[in-house]
Amino acid sequence: MEYFDNKLLETIDIEEVTTGKSFPWVPIHGVLTQEGFEALHRDFPSQELFQYHENIIRGETQQRTHDRYYASYQVTPYPELVKETGKGLLKPQNLGISWQEFIEELTSSRAYYNFVSKLLGTNNFGINIAWHIGITGNDISPHLDTKYKLGTHLIYFNTSDDWNPEWGGEFLILDNLSKNVNNPEITDFVNVTEIPIINNRSLIFKNTNNAWHGVKPLQCPEGKLRRLVNIIFTQKK
């Protein structure tokens, strides 16, 4: 099975779709093949394997916490939490065959590598992988990513069968900050662009000093989950 729609990736003109934006970002509908999306949606890692993050200050930025369920692949930025809870760090044996195949393709696909290289402006990057699950009330306050991240590709695993757009969850691109503050509110931005998340949607962006983004508090019923995989492009040491 192929997971990425390589033909689609090859048709995207990075320069054309990012011109005029305050930072490079590209929403993609159908980055995964339909068969691949359905398999990964079905086999999304169990919530029982995730850590719940609450009241964790965001490192060097000292920005507000991002409460959510979190799990990373092979390595973790939260070793003490993994040691304490025994959760939040996934190995191949924790994943269904579709996710194992997806990760293999992710790290070997020439089409995907070329696409990301064009966006980042470099072919010297590493890849880290993490999964996020959001529950009712969770939000992602407006923030900039840490500098070691060159960019991020967020692929969402909700469909119209398990998520209602009225519950929110859209990824927010935030432009033109009107105040000189480190922890702004969404209302402090002049322009807010909502990126849909259901039915094989994704968004990839390059991390810059202007790459503000966030998510409003989720309004979903208890038991409903906002699910995504976070592919992080990092600076190689």
Secondary structure by P-SEA (a helix, b strand, c coil): ccccaaaaaaaccccccccccccbbbbbcccccaaaaaaaaaaccccccbbbbcccccccccccccccccccccccccaaaaaaccccccccccccaaaaaaaaaaaccaaaaaaaaaaaccccbbbbbbbbbbccccccccccccccccbbbbbbccccccccccccccccccccccccccccccccccbbbbbbcccccbbbbbbccccccccccccccccccbbbbbbbbbbcc
